[in-house]
Amino acid sequence: MMLRAISASLLALSLAACATEGAGSPPAQASADEPIVLMIGVDGLRWDALDRYEAPAMQALAERGVRPEAMIPVMPSVTFTNFYSIATGLYPEDHGMTSNAPYDRSYGEGFVNPMGAQEERWWDGEPIWITAERQGLPSSIMFWLGSEVEFEGDRPTRWTPYEHDRDYGERVEEVLGWFDGPEDERPRFAAVYFDAVDTNGHRYGPDTPEVGEAIARVDGHIADLLAGLEARGLMDRTNVIIVSDHGMARVEDDQVIHFDDFIDLASVYVPEIEGRGGNGYRPFLNVYGEPEAIEAAYQGLQGAHPNMRAWKRGEMPEHFRFDHPERGPDLFILADAGWTMSARDLPMGSPWRSIGVHGYDPLDPLMGAGFIAAGPAFPEGARPAAFENVNVYLLIACILGLDPAETAGDPAVVSALTGGRCEIGG
């Protein structure tokens, strides 16, 4: 049922915590009744998680707001690619973050954390916080992908370099502190990120008590955020949007494809088996090389395994949309959900192995991401069809009254999510 809904929807549609001042337009005269958007990123929250685990704060938000059947990730269904598509409203073919560590032909190098997170050359498009700043609305961002980058001189009013181990309670206190200043200094758009659900999903697998514990932990901090906004008298004008980047599939030890049985690794470059991670158990592989080597690899992979497929550059399924001019692979190899790929003849990069994996085809139901939204822009108890995450930028821009940058978003989706309360160009 979910897969049919997804298909129908697609067819129908400085290294320490710091704050820095943005360089956008001066704030417009603030009004105490203007809308606020708080976006909360919950990494790895699958579309069906709230049906399986107790999460009273998120479940209450869903009851008084909107919870679509699912939010459809972009390809590949990994964190960097999807949280940046949410921020920009663009597919990876346009914003350039084609994986968690893209390789760029023109640079002759790959993205490396943490340096790449602060280098503008890796990040194209216009994130929603930059749109807000350029139109006079202050924004405050904690740990969102792309928020450490200066876009042609512009930054969020407040931004925080990523600290993976920063206490969640401290994160909540800082976010709430943003709203304690004068009205014209408070953010009209704010965002914060939590990783625990994804971390436990990888370590223990989806559909486990440990994932439930992580959801409960994050949910408690979301409850604290909402209580803090209520205490400040801001809930009546705040639209809370909870988004995730992808779902998660369980993988088994006996569902491994040794892809180097079928291609000559000496003739091609595969970033996923290089660098910090090294050879592991991968859901997908990007392959780069000269035309003859790519053709040989492609031919070697045809029919090699029933749970593995390969496409040459320019021949991928239309909905993948990550064939960036400099970063799209010459050959893309993808396993079916629940399967992984590893090089038999290379040493493993790490002894640790994920039980939960994502990165598969975004149309697979296991990759569907969670989305919940509540506030004055949203109808109560609505359950719209699944939609693509590239619509979130346009949704936020509409709520805040911003003139949006060009995106892949569909005004009809924004209207559906808001029950007609927010119309683009209407």
C-alpha positions as CSV (number, residue, x, y, z in Angstrom):
1,M,0.0,0.0,0.0
2,M,2.8,2.4,0.9
3,L,4.7,1.7,-2.2
4,R,1.7,2.3,-4.4
5,A,1.2,5.6,-2.6
6,I,4.8,6.5,-3.0
7,S,4.7,5.8,-6.7
8,A,1.5,7.6,-7.2
9,S,2.8,10.6,-5.3
10,L,5.9,10.7,-7.6
11,L,3.9,10.5,-10.7
12,A,1.4,13.1,-9.5
13,L,4.1,15.5,-8.3
14,S,35.0,26.8,14.3
15,L,35.3,23.5,15.6
16,A,33.8,24.6,18.9
17,A,30.3,25.8,19.7
18,C,30.0,29.3,18.5
19,A,27.6,31.9,17.3
20,T,28.2,34.3,14.4
21,E,26.3,37.1,12.9
22,G,24.8,36.7,9.4
23,A,25.4,39.1,6.6
24,G,22.0,39.1,5.1
25,S,19.5,42.0,4.9
26,P,18.7,43.9,8.1
27,P,15.8,42.4,10.0
28,A,12.4,43.7,9.1
29,Q,10.3,45.3,11.8
30,A,9.4,42.4,14.0
31,S,5.8,41.7,15.0
32,A,4.7,39.5,17.9
33,D,2.2,37.6,15.8
34,E,4.4,36.7,12.8
35,P,4.9,33.0,12.2
36,I,7.9,31.0,13.5
37,V,9.1,27.7,12.1
38,L,11.1,25.3,14.2
39,M,12.4,22.3,12.2
40,I,13.7,19.3,14.2
41,G,15.8,16.7,12.4
42,V,15.5,13.2,13.8
43,D,18.0,11.1,11.9
44,G,16.8,7.6,10.9
45,L,13.2,8.0,12.1
46,R,11.4,5.7,9.7
47,W,7.9,6.6,8.5
48,D,6.2,3.8,10.6
49,A,8.2,4.4,13.8
50,L,5.4,6.2,15.7
51,D,3.1,3.2,15.1
52,R,5.6,0.8,16.8
53,Y,7.1,2.8,19.7
54,E,5.9,5.1,22.4
55,A,6.7,8.8,21.6
56,P,4.1,10.9,23.4
57,A,5.4,14.3,22.3
58,M,5.6,13.4,18.6
59,Q,2.4,11.4,18.7
60,A,0.6,14.4,20.2
61,L,2.0,16.7,17.6
62,A,0.8,14.3,14.9
63,E,-2.7,14.2,16.4
64,R,-3.1,18.0,16.4
65,G,-1.3,18.4,13.0
66,V,-0.2,16.6,9.9
67,R,1.4,13.2,9.6
68,P,1.7,12.0,5.9
69,E,2.0,8.4,5.1
70,A,5.7,8.9,4.5
71,M,8.2,11.4,3.3
72,I,10.2,10.0,0.3
73,P,14.0,10.5,0.4
74,V,16.1,11.4,-2.5
75,M,18.7,9.0,-3.9
76,P,20.9,7.8,-2.3
77,S,18.9,7.5,0.9
78,V,21.7,8.7,3.2
79,T,22.0,11.5,5.7
80,F,24.1,14.3,4.0
81,T,22.2,13.9,0.7
82,N,18.7,14.1,2.3
83,F,19.1,16.6,5.0
84,Y,20.6,19.0,2.4
85,S,17.8,18.3,0.0
86,I,15.3,19.1,2.8
87,A,17.2,22.4,3.4
88,T,17.5,23.5,-0.3
89,G,14.5,21.9,-2.0
90,L,16.8,20.5,-4.7
91,Y,17.8,17.0,-5.9
92,P,21.4,16.0,-5.5
93,E,22.0,16.5,-9.2
94,D,21.6,20.2,-8.5
95,H,22.9,20.7,-4.9
96,G,25.9,18.5,-5.3
97,M,25.8,16.5,-2.1
98,T,25.5,13.2,-3.9
99,S,26.5,11.0,-1.0
100,N,27.9,11.4,2.5
101,A,31.3,11.8,1.0
102,P,31.0,12.8,-2.7
103,Y,33.9,12.5,-5.1
104,D,34.3,15.4,-7.6
105,R,36.0,14.8,-10.9
106,S,37.0,18.5,-11.4
107,Y,38.6,18.7,-8.0
108,G,40.1,15.2,-8.3
109,E,39.3,14.6,-4.7
110,G,36.5,13.6,-2.3
111,F,34.6,15.4,0.4
112,V,36.3,14.9,3.8
113,N,34.8,15.8,7.2
114,P,35.1,18.1,9.0
115,M,36.9,20.4,6.5
116,G,34.4,19.9,3.7
117,A,31.5,20.9,5.9
118,Q,32.8,24.4,6.0
119,E,33.9,24.7,2.3
120,E,31.4,26.5,0.1
121,R,32.7,24.7,-3.0
122,W,30.9,21.5,-2.0
123,W,27.5,23.0,-1.3
124,D,25.3,24.4,-4.1
125,G,21.8,25.7,-3.9
126,E,20.3,28.1,-1.4
127,P,19.3,26.7,2.0
128,I,16.1,28.0,3.6
129,W,18.1,29.8,6.3
130,I,20.0,31.8,3.7
131,T,16.7,32.7,1.9
132,A,15.4,33.9,5.3
133,E,18.4,36.0,6.1
134,R,18.5,37.6,2.7
135,Q,14.9,38.7,3.1
136,G,15.4,40.1,6.6
137,L,14.3,37.2,8.8
138,P,16.8,36.0,11.4
139,S,17.6,32.3,11.6
140,S,19.4,30.1,14.1
141,I,20.7,26.7,13.2
142,M,22.3,23.9,15.3
143,F,24.0,21.0,13.5
144,W,22.1,21.1,10.2
145,L,24.1,19.9,7.2
146,G,25.3,22.9,5.2
147,S,24.8,25.4,8.0
148,E,28.5,25.8,8.7
149,V,29.0,27.2,5.2
150,E,29.1,30.8,4.1
151,F,27.0,31.3,1.0
152,E,28.5,34.3,-1.0
153,G,29.1,36.1,2.3
154,D,25.8,35.1,4.0
155,R,25.3,32.9,7.1
156,P,22.5,32.2,9.6
157,T,22.3,34.8,12.4
158,R,23.4,32.0,14.7
159,W,25.1,28.7,13.7
160,T,26.9,26.0,15.5
161,P,29.7,23.7,14.1
162,Y,28.8,20.1,14.6
163,E,29.6,18.4,17.9
164,H,28.4,14.8,17.7
165,D,28.7,14.2,21.5
166,R,27.1,17.3,22.7
167,D,24.5,16.6,25.4
168,Y,20.9,16.7,24.1
169,G,19.8,18.7,27.1
170,E,22.4,21.3,26.4
171,R,21.2,21.5,22.8
172,V,17.6,22.1,24.0
173,E,18.8,24.8,26.4
174,E,20.7,26.7,23.7
175,V,17.8,26.5,21.2
176,L,15.3,27.9,23.8
177,G,17.8,30.6,24.7
178,W,17.6,31.8,21.1
179,F,14.0,32.9,21.9
180,D,14.8,34.8,25.1
181,G,16.1,38.0,23.4
182,P,14.1,40.9,22.0
183,E,11.5,40.1,19.4
184,D,13.6,41.4,16.5
185,E,16.5,39.1,17.6
186,R,14.5,35.9,17.9
187,P,14.8,33.5,15.0
188,R,11.8,33.3,12.7
189,F,13.4,30.0,11.4
190,A,15.3,27.7,13.7
191,A,16.6,24.2,13.2
192,V,18.2,21.5,15.4
193,Y,19.3,17.9,14.8
194,F,19.4,14.7,16.8
195,D,21.2,11.5,15.7
196,A,20.3,8.9,18.4
197,V,17.7,7.0,16.4
198,D,19.9,6.4,13.5
199,T,22.9,5.5,15.7
200,N,20.9,2.8,17.5
201,G,19.3,1.6,14.2
202,H,22.8,1.0,12.8
203,R,24.1,-0.7,15.9
204,Y,21.2,-2.9,16.8
205,G,19.0,-2.9,13.7
206,P,15.5,-1.4,13.1
207,D,12.5,-2.8,15.0
208,T,14.5,-3.4,18.2
209,P,14.0,-2.2,21.8
210,E,17.1,-0.1,21.5
211,V,15.6,1.9,18.6
212,G,12.5,2.4,20.8
213,E,14.8,3.7,23.6
214,A,16.4,6.2,21.3
215,I,13.1,7.4,20.0
216,A,11.9,7.9,23.6
217,R,15.0,9.8,24.5
218,V,14.7,12.2,21.5
219,D,11.0,12.5,22.1
220,G,11.6,13.6,25.7
221,H,13.9,16.4,24.5
222,I,11.3,17.4,21.9
223,A,8.8,17.6,24.7
224,D,11.2,19.9,26.6
225,L,11.5,22.2,23.5
226,L,7.8,22.4,23.2
227,A,7.3,23.2,26.9
228,G,10.0,25.9,26.7
229,L,8.2,27.5,23.7
230,E,4.9,27.3,25.6
231,A,6.5,28.9,28.7
232,R,7.7,31.8,26.5
233,G,4.2,32.3,25.0
234,L,5.4,31.3,21.5
235,M,3.5,28.1,20.7
236,D,0.5,29.8,19.2
237,R,2.6,31.2,16.4
238,T,5.2,28.4,16.1
239,N,4.9,25.8,13.4
240,V,6.9,22.7,14.5
241,I,8.1,20.5,11.6
242,I,9.8,17.2,12.5
243,V,11.7,15.6,9.5
244,S,13.9,12.6,9.0
245,D,16.3,11.8,6.3
246,H,15.6,8.1,5.6
247,G,14.4,4.8,7.0
248,M,16.4,1.7,7.8
249,A,16.5,-2.0,6.8
250,R,17.9,-4.9,8.7
251,V,20.7,-6.8,7.0
252,E,21.8,-10.4,7.6
253,D,25.3,-11.9,7.7
254,D,24.4,-14.2,4.8
255,Q,23.1,-11.5,2.5
256,V,26.4,-10.2,1.3
257,I,27.4,-9.8,-2.4
258,H,31.2,-9.9,-3.1
259,F,31.2,-7.5,-6.0
260,D,34.9,-7.8,-6.8
261,D,34.1,-11.3,-8.1
262,F,32.6,-9.5,-11.1
263,I,34.7,-6.4,-11.8
264,D,38.4,-5.6,-11.8
265,L,39.0,-3.1,-9.0
266,A,42.4,-2.2,-10.3
267,S,40.9,-0.6,-13.3
268,V,38.3,1.7,-11.6
269,Y,38.0,4.0,-8.6
270,V,35.3,3.2,-5.9
271,P,35.3,5.9,-3.2
272,E,33.2,3.7,-0.9
273,I,36.1,1.3,-0.4
274,E,38.7,4.1,0.1
275,G,39.4,6.6,2.8
276,R,38.3,6.6,6.4
277,G,35.6,3.9,6.1
278,G,37.5,1.5,3.8
279,N,36.0,-1.8,2.6
280,G,32.8,-2.6,4.4
281,Y,29.3,-3.7,3.8
282,R,27.7,-1.1,1.5
283,P,24.2,-0.7,0.1
284,F,25.5,1.1,-3.0
285,L,28.8,1.8,-4.8
286,N,29.8,4.8,-7.0
287,V,32.3,3.7,-9.7
288,Y,34.6,6.1,-11.7
289,G,36.9,5.3,-14.5
290,E,37.8,5.4,-18.2
291,P,35.1,4.4,-20.7
292,E,36.6,1.0,-21.5
293,A,37.0,0.1,-17.8
294,I,33.5,1.2,-17.0
295,E,32.0,-0.8,-19.9
296,A,33.9,-3.9,-18.8
297,A,32.7,-3.5,-15.2
298,Y,29.1,-2.9,-16.4
299,Q,29.2,-6.0,-18.6
300,G,30.7,-8.1,-15.7
301,L,27.8,-7.0,-13.4
302,Q,24.9,-7.8,-15.8
303,G,23.0,-10.8,-14.3
304,A,25.9,-11.4,-11.8
305,H,23.6,-11.5,-8.8
306,P,19.8,-11.4,-8.5
307,N,19.9,-8.8,-5.7
308,M,22.3,-6.4,-7.3
309,R,21.8,-4.0,-10.2
310,A,24.1,-1.6,-12.1
311,W,23.5,1.4,-14.3
312,K,25.9,3.5,-16.5
313,R,26.0,7.2,-16.3
314,G,23.0,8.7,-18.0
315,E,21.0,5.5,-17.9
316,M,19.8,5.4,-14.3
317,P,16.1,5.4,-13.3
318,E,14.5,8.8,-13.6
319,H,13.7,9.1,-9.9
320,F,17.3,8.8,-8.8
321,R,18.2,12.4,-9.8
322,F,21.8,12.4,-8.5
323,D,23.7,12.5,-11.8
324,H,25.5,15.7,-10.9
325,P,27.8,16.9,-13.8
326,E,31.0,16.5,-11.8
327,R,30.0,14.1,-9.0
328,G,27.6,11.6,-10.6
329,P,29.3,8.2,-11.0
330,D,30.2,6.6,-14.3
331,L,28.7,3.4,-13.0
332,F,26.3,3.0,-10.1
333,I,25.8,-0.3,-8.3
334,L,22.9,-0.9,-5.9
335,A,21.9,-3.8,-3.7
336,D,18.3,-4.6,-2.8
337,A,17.2,-3.6,0.6
338,G,18.5,-6.0,3.2
339,W,21.6,-6.9,1.1
340,T,25.0,-5.4,1.2
341,M,28.1,-5.4,-1.0
342,S,31.7,-6.0,0.1
343,A,35.0,-6.7,-1.6
344,R,36.1,-10.3,-0.9
345,D,39.8,-9.7,-1.6
346,L,40.3,-6.4,0.3
347,P,40.9,-6.1,4.1
348,M,37.9,-4.7,6.0
349,G,38.2,-1.1,7.0
350,S,36.5,-1.6,10.3
351,P,35.6,-4.7,12.4
352,W,32.3,-3.0,13.3
353,R,29.4,-4.0,11.2
354,S,26.0,-2.3,11.0
355,I,22.9,-4.4,11.5
356,G,20.7,-1.6,10.2
357,V,21.5,-0.1,6.8
358,H,20.1,2.6,4.6
359,G,21.1,4.0,1.2
360,Y,18.8,1.8,-0.9
361,D,16.2,2.9,-3.5
362,P,14.1,5.7,-2.0
363,L,10.9,4.0,-3.3
364,D,11.6,1.0,-1.1
365,P,9.1,1.2,1.8
366,L,11.9,0.6,4.3
367,M,13.6,3.8,3.2
368,G,10.5,6.0,3.8
369,A,11.2,8.8,6.3
370,G,9.1,10.3,9.1
371,F,7.4,13.7,8.8
372,I,5.2,15.4,11.4
373,A,4.1,19.1,11.4
374,A,1.8,21.0,13.7
375,G,1.0,24.7,14.2
376,P,-1.2,27.4,12.8
377,A,-0.2,26.6,9.2
378,F,-1.4,23.0,9.4
379,P,-4.9,21.3,9.7
380,E,-5.6,19.0,12.7
381,G,-5.3,15.3,12.3
382,A,-4.6,15.3,8.5
383,R,-3.0,12.3,6.9
384,P,-2.0,13.2,3.4
385,A,-0.3,10.9,0.9
386,A,3.4,10.4,0.8
387,F,5.5,13.2,-0.7
388,E,9.1,13.9,-1.7
389,N,11.3,15.7,0.8
390,V,12.3,18.4,-1.8
391,N,9.0,20.0,-1.0
392,V,10.0,21.0,2.6
393,Y,11.9,24.1,1.5
394,L,9.0,25.5,-0.4
395,L,6.7,24.6,2.5
396,I,8.8,26.6,5.0
397,A,9.2,29.5,2.6
398,C,5.4,29.7,2.1
399,I,4.7,29.7,5.9
400,L,7.2,32.5,6.5
401,G,6.1,34.5,3.5
402,L,9.4,34.3,1.8
403,D,10.1,34.7,-1.9
404,P,11.6,31.2,-2.6
405,A,14.7,30.4,-4.6
406,E,14.1,28.1,-7.6
407,T,13.6,24.5,-6.3
408,A,12.1,21.2,-7.3
409,G,9.2,21.7,-4.9
410,D,5.6,21.5,-6.0
411,P,3.1,24.2,-4.9
412,A,0.3,21.5,-5.0
413,V,2.2,19.5,-2.3
414,V,2.5,22.6,-0.1
415,S,-1.2,23.2,-0.4
416,A,-2.0,19.6,0.4
417,L,0.2,19.6,3.5
418,T,-1.3,22.8,4.8
419,G,-4.9,21.9,3.9
420,G,-4.9,24.9,1.5
421,R,-3.8,27.3,4.2
422,C,-0.6,28.1,2.4
423,E,-0.7,28.7,-1.4
424,I,2.3,29.5,-3.5
425,G,1.5,32.4,-5.8
426,G,-2.1,32.4,-4.7
